[in-house]
Amino acid sequence: MTKDVEVGGHGHGHDYGAKDYQDPPPAPLIDMEELGKWSLYRAAIAEFIATLLFLYVTVLTVIGYKSQSAADQCGGVGILGIAWAFGGMIFVLVYCTAGISGGHINPAVTFGLLLARKVSLVRALLYIVAQCLGAICGCGLVKAFQKTYYVQYGGGANELSDGYSTGTGVAAEIIGTFVLVYTVFSATDPKRNARDSHVPVLAPLPIGFAVFMVHLATIPVTGTGINPARSFGAAVIYGKDKAWDDQWIFWVGPLVGAAIAAIYHQFVLRAGAVKALGSFRSSSYN
């Protein structure tokens, strides 16, 4: 990957300021050596456990809210509380697992980072399997704890709400996932971390907030997926036709949104600056 070079000062010949950050080298697409490393499997276990805990807390919150609000319209945590449960758990879990696996907890995030060459294909596939299995187990725990209410109140499954077209649902998932994955790229950008070192912002905080904000906007439309593992795990345990009929929306939308975010960040925001600087430097030499 080309190193970004910042222009230092004005008109000092060719004295360009040295770069104060280092981009990691791009991950190989297929790295078979990784399969022999314990660190890969440790990371996959961390993703499994994190996604399990994520689905357990969030879906339990959804079922609890629906059961409480059925008895009392003002009961339960409300939409705001559900959004906080999702955003808050992502903040907690990314904080806990970032140093072990990168704290993806979402196949769309993994896919975006794969496209940006931040993780290898081998690691990405293992993560996605671990995330989906973790989501299934997390929802299974909720069903075991809430036998009475689980199926009655929708099992926390993502479905397109009445009154919205399929296109609207897909678009909402694309935009919501774009917000999340764009935030992930921005929060973990080595260039930003170096520039803003005087403003120490914990990377999991904006990522959790992105999840929170997207849920506020999108819960009425699709229940908010923006995480294919979350939607898949809930559909597997809930098992009703509508959840499966709409399942493709919660894979296509997030993966497309993640791809757009990866392209925007890597090729527009980062590479664009390099190209502009390259043309500036070549013209200044002439």
KOLFI-941366 format. One record per residue: x, y, z of N, C-alpha, C, CB in turn. Coordinates in steps of 0.02 Angstrom, whole numbers, plus 32768, in hexadecimal, padded with zeros to 4 digits. Glycine has a CB too. Layout:
REM KOLFI-941366
XYZXYZXYZXYZ...
REM end
This chain:
REM KOLFI-941366
802B7FC58000800080008000802D803E80007FD08000803D801B806E7FD6804380AB7FD2803E80D28012802C80D67F96807680ED8028807681168064805C815C805380BC811A8083802F8175807C801981BA8074805181E8808B7FD881C8809D805C821C8065808F824D8079806C8290807E80CB82508047807382B080B7805282F080C0807F832880A7803F82FB810B8062835B8089808983948071809A83C080AD806283BD803B80D983CE80B880ED83F780F180FF843D80DC812883D7811580DE846E80F880F084B480EC80DC84CC80A6813984BF80F580F18509809580E0852680548120853F803380AD8561805C812E85257FF88163853F7FCF81A985337FEA815A85867FC681B684FE801081F984EF8027821984BC7FF981F884D58070821E84CB7FBA823B849C7F8A8213845C7F898285848D7F9B823684247F95821383E37F96821783C57FDC823283B37F63821383EE800D821883D7805381D383C3806B8236840F808181C28385805F8181836C80738185834F80B88166833780408152835F80E1815283478127815082FC812A81178365814C817482E0815981748297816181318281817E81AF8281818F811C8246816B80DC822A818180E4821081C880C481F2815280B3822081F380B9820D8239808D81D1824B80A882488266807D81A882198057816B8227806B813781F3800A81788225805980FA8200806D80C381D48030809881C380A5809881F58021809381827FEC8066816D8006801E81717FD3807781267FDF7FF0818E7FF57FAB818D7FF47F9081467FC77F8081BA801F7F608136801F7F4480F27FDD7F2080E5805B7F1480E87FC77F1D80A67F887EFA80987F8D7EB080A97F757F03804E7F577E9580C47F567E4E80D57F547E2580957F197E3D81037F777DEC80937F737DC180587F2C7DA680517FA67D86805D7F167D9C80137ED27D8380077ECA7D3E80257EC17D817FBC7EF87D1280157EF57CCE80317F387CC180547EE77C987FF97F337CB880967F6F7CAD80BF7F677C6A80E27F7A7CE880F27F7E7C3580C27F757BF280DE7F9F7BE8811E7F897BBC80AA7FD47C0F81257FFD7C0A81627FD47C1B81A0803A7C38815D7FA47C4781977F797C5C81CF7F567C2181F07F457C8F81B87F457BEF81C77F207BB581E17F487B8F82167F0D7B8781A87F897B9882167FB37B7682477FC17B9E82867FF37B6282287FA17BD8828B7FAF7C0582C47F757C0582F57FBC7C4D82AB7F867BFC83357F537BFD83697F2F7C41836C7F737BED83AD7F537C77835B7F357CBA83607EF67CC083347F697CEF834C7EF57C9D82FB7EBA7C9F82D07E7E7C7F82F27EC87C7A828D7E897C4683117E517C2283317E3C7C4583727E657BD883417E6C7C6283957E5B7C8983D07E2F7CC483BC7E9C7CA383F37E3F7CE483847E187D1D836C7DD27D0683587E3B7D3E83307DCD7CCC83377D8B7CB183237D607CA183607D947C7282F77D7F7C8683947D5B7C7883D27D427CB983F17D897C5184057D6B7CED83F07D577D2E840B7D1C7D4A83E47D937D6084087D1C7D4283A27CE47D5983797CA47D3283897CF57D53832E7CAC7CF083927C737CC583A37C537CDB83E57C897C7B83A77C7D7CE284197C637CF4845B7C457D3A845A7C9C7CF0848F7C667D6984397C4E7DAE84367C0A7DB184137C807DDB84127C027D8D83DB7BC27D8F83B77B8C7D6B83DF7BCA7D6E83717B9E7D3684027B6F7D14842E7B557D4584647B917CD684507B837D6884857B6F7D9784B97B467DD1849C7BAD7DB284DE7B597DE884617B367E1E84407AED7E0C84347B597E3083FD7AE17DD184177A9D7DBC84087A767DAC84487A9D7D7E83DB7A987D9084797A777D8084B87A5A7DBF84D97AA87D5D84E87A847DF284E17A6D7E2F85047A3A7E5584DA7AA97E5C85147A477E5C84997A1C7E86846F79D77E6684637A3D7E95842D79D67E26845179967E068443796E7DFE848379A17DC08421798F7DF084BA796D7DED84FB794D7E31850B799E7DD78533796F7E6684FB79537EAA850579157EB484DA79887EDF84F579197E9F849A78E07EA7846C78A37E80848678F37E8F842578AE7E40849978767E1784B0785A7E3484F1788D7DCD84BB78867E49851F78707E66855E78467EA5855278AB7E778589785D7ECF852478387F0D851577F37EFD84FA785F7F3984E377F07ECE84C977B07EBF84AA777F7E9F84DC77BA7E8F846F77987E768508776C7E56853977537E89856D77907E1B855D777F7EB88580776C7EEB85B1773C7F1E859377A97F0F85CC77497F328555771F7F66853676DB7F4A852177437F8384F976D77F07851A76957EE9850B76667EF18546769D7E9E84F976817EEC858276597EF385BF764E7F3C85D0767B7ECF85F9767F7F6685C3767C7FAD85D4769E7FD4859C769E7FBC861976777FFD857A76918020853F76CF804A854F765B804D852276D48061858D770E808985A07744805E85C276F880C185CF773A801D85C3776A7FF185E477A57FE185B877487FB085F877D97FC585D678147FB185B078427FEA85A077FF7F8E857178777FDA857D78AC800B8570789E8037853378EE7FE88565786E8022850A785E804984CE7891804084967859809284DF7882805F845D78AF805B842278F4807784347891808383E678F480AC845C793480CB8470795E809984987927810A849B793E807384C47961804284ED797D800984C379348026852179567FF58490796E7FBF846379AB7FD7843C79357FA9843179A78015842279E1803183FE7A1E8035842B79CF807783E27A148048846A7A4B804B849A7A68800684A77A34806B84DB7A3C7FD384AA7A557F8F84B77A837F79847F7A197F5D84BD7A707F8684407A9A7F7284077ADA7F9B84057A737F7B83C57AD47FDD840A7B0F800884077B3D7FFD84427AFB805084037B207FF6847E7B487FED84BA7B6E7FAC84BB7B1C7FF184F77B4E7F7684A37B707F3584A17BA97F35846E7B3E7EFD84907B9E7F5784367BD57F5C84047C107F8284237BBD7F7E83C37C017FB884467C377FDE84687C5D7FB084987C1A801A848E7C397F8C84C27C597F6184F47C817F2984D37C237F4285237C637F0884A27C827ECD84847CBC7EDF84557C4E7EA5845D7CB77F1684317CF07F2C84087D2A7F3E84367CDC7F6983DB7D1B7F60846D7D4F7F71849D7D727F3184B77D317F9884D87D4A7EFE84C67D667EC084E37D8E7E9784B17D2D7E9584FE7D777E9684727D957E6784427DC37E88840E7D5E7E42841E7DC67ECA840D7DED7EEC83D87E357ED583D67DEB7F3783E27E537EC984117E997EB584137EA57E6C84027EB57EC384567E6F7E4583FE7E767DFD83F07E637DED83A87E4B7DD584207E297E0583937E117DF483507E057E3183247DD17DCD83557E0B7E6C83427DF97EA9831D7DB37EBF832F7DFE7E9D82D27D8D7E9483517D4A7EA683697D197EB483307D4E7EE283957D127E8583027CE47E8F82C97C9B7E8482DF7CF67E60828F7C8B7E4882F97C497E3583137C127E3E82DE7C387E5F83517C257E3E829F7BF57E4E82697C147E3A82267BE27E9A826A7BF57E0C82017C107DF881C07C187E32818F7BE47DC381A17BED7E6681957BF37E9F81677C337EC681757BB67ECE816F7C447ECE81B57C837EF081C77CBE7EC781AE7C887EFA82147CBB7E8581B87CF17E5881A17CF87E5D81557CE37E0F81B57CBF7E5F81317CC07E6380E87CDF7EA580D17C787E5B80CC7CCC7EDC80F27CE97F1D80E07D347F1E80EA7CC97F5481087D4B7F0281227D927F0181317DB87ED181027D9E7EEC817A7D957E9C80EB7DB37E6F80B97DBE7E9480777D847E3080AE7D8C7EBA80627D927EE080237DCA7F1380277D4F7F0280127DD47F2E80637E097F60806C7E4D7F40807A7DF77F8F80A67E507EFD80757E8D7ED780807EA87EDF80C77EC27EEC804E7E7B7EE580F87E8F7EEA813E7E927EA4815E7E5F7F1781657E6C7E7581417E6E7E3081597E727E02811C7E2F7E1F81847E8D7DC581277E927D9580F07E4E7D7380E57EC87D6080FF7E467D5280AB7E097D2E809C7DFE7CF580CD7E0B7D1380537E347CD280DF7E2F7C9A810E7E137CB381517E757C7981197E2F7CEA816B7E197D0581AB7DD07D1E81A57E477D3F81C17DC17D40816E7D7D7D5B81657D497D2381667D797D8281237D567CED81417D257CB5813F7D1D7C9581837D3C7C80810C7D547C8B81A77D517C6D81E97D2A7C9B821A7D987C6082057D367CDB82157D127D0C82407CC77D0882327D2C7D5382337CB47D0881F27C6D7D0981E17C497CCB81FA7C647D1081947C6A7C9181F37C4D7C52820E7C467C58825A7C797C1481FB7C7A7C70827C7C787C7782C57C427CA782DA7CBC7C8F82DF7C3A7CDE82B67C077D1082C77BC17CF382BF7C0F7D4F829A7BB57CCF82897B727CB2827D7B627C7C82B27B6E7C9382367B937C5282C37B897C1F82F67B7D7C3F833A7BC57BEF82FA7BA37C7483497B9A7C9883887B557CB7838D7BCE7CCE83907B3C7CD383557AFA7CF183547AC37CBD83607AEE7D1583117ACB7C8383417A9A7C4D834B7A997C3883957AAB7C0F831E7AD37C3083B27AD67C1B83F97ABB7C5184277B1F7C0B840C7AC97C9084187AAF7CC784407A637CC984407ACA7D0A84287A467CC2840479FC7CC183FF79DF7C82841F79E67CC583B57A047C4A841B79EE7C0D843C79E97C1684877A1E7BD4842D7A197C3A84A47A177C4A84EC79DA7C7384FE7A577C6F850179CB7CA584D479907CD084E079517CA684DF798C7D0984AC794C7C7984AE79107C4F84A9790A7C2284E779127C23846979437C09850079427BDF853C792B7C08857979887BC18548793F7C47857C792E7C7185B678E77C8D85B179607CAB85BC78D07C988574788F7CB9856A785F7C8C854278987CFC8545785A7C4E855778307C1E853377E97C398526782C7BDC855977CD7C59855977887C708554777F7CA5851F77717C8B859777AE7CD4851C77A57D0E84F177CA7D0C84AF77BA7D4A851677FB7CDF84A9782A7CE4847078067CE3842D785B7CA9847377DF7CB0841F77BD7CAB83DE77847CDD83DA77A27C6383D377617CE6841277277D148413773B7D5B83FE77097D16845A77777D708412778C7DB5840377C27DB983CE77A47DD6844277C47D8883A177EB7D8E836478337D79836777EA7DD2834F784A7D6083A0788D7D4583A478C67D74839478927D0B837978B87DB5839378EC7DE5838279027DE0833A79287DDB83AE78D97DBE831178EC7DB482CA78E17DF382A278C37D7982AB790D7DFE827179047E37824378D27E26820D79487E4C822478A27E50820478717E4981CD78617E8F81B378307E2581E578517E928173783C7ED1815577F87EE4817278397ECC810677F37F20818E77B47F3681AD777E7F42817977BF7F7581D777407F3B818E77077F47816277087F8F814A76C47F37818676F87F98810A76F47FDC80EE77347FF380CD76E3800C812477697FCA80D177A87FDD80B077B77FAD807777E37FDC80E377CF7FC8803F77DF7F9E800678227F7B801277E27FC77FC5782D7F457FEC786D7F217FF178A77F4F7FE2786D7EE57FC1789F7F7A7FAF78D57FA97F9D78E67FD87FD578C07FD17F6078B37FEF7FF978BF801B803378E77FF68069787D8035804F78D37FB7807578F67F8E80A7793F7F84809678D37F4B80AF794C7F73805779917F67804279B97FA9804779937F4C7FF9799B7FE0803079BD8021803379CD8035807B799380578011799E802880A879A9803980EF79E38011810B7969802C811879E77FD180F87A1E7FA781107A617FBC80F27A107F5E80FF7A607FD080B27A9E7FE680917AB8802680B37A917FF480457A8C805680BD7AA1809680DB7AB7808C81237A6880CA80D77A90806581487AA18059818E7AE4803881967A6C802F81AF7AF28005816C7B327FE281707B6B800E81587B307FA181477B5D803881267B8F806881107BA68094814A7B74809480D67B7580AE81707B8680D981A97BB380B381DA7B4580F181CD7BA0807581E97BC7804D82197C0E803F81FF7BA3800B82277C13802581C37C55801081A97C81804C819B7C4D7FE481697C64808281847C8A80C0817A7CA680D881BE7C5E80F8815B7C7E80D281F27C9580E582357CCE80B7824C7C5B80E282677CC98077823D7CFE8047824F7D3F805B822D7CEA7FFF823B7D3C806A81ED7D79807E81C87D9680BF81E57D698087817D7D6B80EF81F37D82812F820C7DA0812982527D498162820E7D808101827C7D9680FB82C27DD880D582C87D6080D982EC7DE680AA82977E228080829B7E58809682697E108037828E7E4E80CF82497E7E80E882177EBF80FE82397E5F812381EF7EF880DF82287F3780F282487F49813C823C7F6F80C6822F7F35815682037F42819D81F47F1C81C982257F2E81AE81AB7EDD81BA82307EB581E2825E7ED081DD82A67E6B81CB825C7EE2819F82B97EFB819582FD7F3A81BF830A7F0A814B83097F6581C482D77FA281EC82DF7F92823782E17FD381DE82A57F66824D82B47F55829482B17F3182AC82F07F2A82A282737F04828183097ED9829683417EF1827983837E92828083347F32826C83887F4C824D83C57F42827A84027F96823C83BD7F3982BB83F67F2C82E9842D7EE282E584437F3E833184197EB882C3841C7E7282B9842E7E66826E84347E4282DA83FA7E778250846D7E71820784727E2881F184737E9581EE84B17E1281D4843B7DCE81BA84367DD2816E84337DA881D783F87DAF814E845F7DAE810584617D8980EC84227D8C80EB84A27DAA80C683F77D8B80B183B77D48808E83C07DBA808383937D3E806383F37CFD804283F97CC3807384057CFF801084317CD280AF841F7C9C80DE84307C7680F783F27CB9811984567C99811383BF7C73812783837C5380ED835F7CA1814C83547C7280B283617C54807783407C13806483627C86803B83417C13806283A57BD6805483CA7BA1808983BE7BE4804F84147BB680C883BB7B8780FE83AE7B6880F983697BA9814183B77B9080E483387B7680DB82F47B3E80A782F37BAE80C682C37B49807083177B16803B831B7AD78057833D7B317FFD83427AE1807D83727AA9809B83977A8080C9836A7AC380C283D47AA280F583467A7F8127831C7A59810582E27AB0815A83007A7980D382C47A5880B1828C7A1A808C82A47A8A807F826A7A1D806F82E079E2804D82FB79A9807E830679F3802A833D79B780B9831E798280EB8328795D80F882E679A0812D8344798380FC82B07965810C826F794280D1824E799A81278241795E80968256794B805D822B791E8029824D7988803B82127918802B829078ED7FF982B278A67FF9829578EA800982FE78878033828678438030826B783F8011822578278075826978768010820178757FF781BB78817FAC81B878A9801C819178B97F9681D578CD7F4F81CF78DB7F2F8214790B7F4881A378D47F56824978EA7F3D828A79357F48829278D97EF3829279557F5E825E799E7F6B825979C77F2B825C79B47F99829179E17F1882227A0F7EE0821F7A567EFA82257A067EB781DD7A6F7F1681EE7AB47F2F81E37AE97EFE81FC7ABD7F7382077AD47EC082087B007E8C82207AE27E49820B7B0A7E8F826E7AFB7E2B81D47ADD7DED81BB7ADC7DB481EF7B027DD6817F7B0E7DB0821A7B0F7D7B824D7AD67D85827E7B537D7A82737AC97DC382927A927DD282C07A4F7DBD82A27A917E1E82D07A447DCC82617A067DBB82407A007D6F82357A007DDF81FC7A387D4F82247A397D0782167A2C7CE082567A7C7CF381F67A4F7CF0828B7A477CCC82CA7A007CD082E47A767CE782FF79E27D0C82E0799D7D1482F7796C7CEC82CB79897D5E82F779797CEC828A794C7CC6825C79517C7B8268795E7CD68213798D7C62827579977C1A8280796F7C0382BE79E17C09828979757C2882F479547C14833279097C23833179737C37836E78F57C5A831278AE7C6C830D788A7C3E82DC78A67CB682F778A87C3782A078927C04827178537C10824A788A7BC6829478347C4B824E77F67C59822A78047C6F81E277CC7C8E824E77D37C6381B677DC7C6F816F77EF7CB7815E779E7C5D814A77CE7CE8817C77DA7D2E816B78237D41817777AB7D5D8193783F7D2981AF78857D3981BE78B37D1C818878997D1D820378A27CE1816E78CC7CC2813A78BF7CE180F678BF7C77813778807CF580E878707D1580A878967D5780A078257D2180A3789D7D7B80D878BF7DBC80D6790A7DB780E378A07DEB810879237D7B80F079697D738106799C7D9080D579787D2A8111798E7D89809479BE7DA1806279CB7DEC806779A57D90801B79977E11807C799E7E5A808479D77E6A80B6795C7E7A809C79DC7E3F80EA7A0A7E4C81217A507E2F811379EE7E3081617A597E1480D87A9C7E0180C17AB17E3080887A9E7DB780A97A857E3880577A967E62801D7AA17EAB80327A5E7E5F7FE77A727EC780597A777F0D806E7AB87F1B80947A3D7F1F809A7AC57EF780CB7B037F0480F17B437EF980CA7B047ED9812E7B467EC580A07B847EB8807B7B907EEE80467B817E7380597B5B7F0580267B627F3C7FF57B777F7C80197B207F477FCE7B577F8A80527B687FC680797BB07FC580907B3A7FCC80B57BC77F8A80A67C0C7F8380BD7C3D7F8D80837C177F3D80DC7C2C7F7380487C577F7A800D7C5C7FC47FF97C3C7F507FD27C247FE77FFA7C25802F7FE87C518056801A7BDD804C7FE67C4A8046805A7C718068808D7CBC805B80847C5C805280D37CCD801C80747D14800B80697D308030802D7D1C7FBE805F7D0A80317FF77D2180547FBA7D28809E7FC77CF080477F7F7CF680BB7FE87CF781047FF77D33811680227CB68119801B7D3F80F080567D76810280837DBA80F580647D7080DB80C47DC280BA80457E0480A8802B7E1780CD7FEB7E05805D801D7DE680D67FBE7DF880F17F7C7DE7813B7F737DD480C97F477DB681547F987DA6819B7F927DCB81C37FC77D5981A67F997DC181B180067DDF81D9803C7E2A81D080437DBE81C8807E7E418192803C7E89818580477EB1818880077E92814280697EA0815F7FD57EC8815C7F977EC1819D7F6F7EB381217F6D7E8681BC7F747E7C81FA7F4F7EAF822F7F627E3682157F5A7EBF82327FA37EEF82637FBB7F3582547F9F7EF1826480087F4582147F9A7F8782007F807F8D82147F377F9181B47F887F5782077F107F5A82177EC97F6182627EBE7F1C81FD7EA57F3A82887EE57F3D82D17EDF7F8382EB7EF07F0982F37F0D7FA082CE7F247FE482E37F38801782CF7F037FF682C47F7C800D82927EE6803B827B7EB2803B82AA7E76802982357E9B800082C07E617FFC82ED7E27801983327E397FB382F47E0F800F83467E78802B83867E8F807783847E8E801183977ED78092834D7EA780DB83477EAB80FA83437E6580EF83097ED480DA831C7E3980F683157DF580F483597DD180CE82E17DCD80BE83807DDC80BB83C17DBB80EE83F27DD9807483DF7DC180FB83EB7E19812B84197E398173840B7E23812684147E85818083CE7E0C81C483BD7DF581CF83D77DAE81CF83707DF8819883E27D89819F83F77D4481AF84417D3F816083E77D1C
REM end
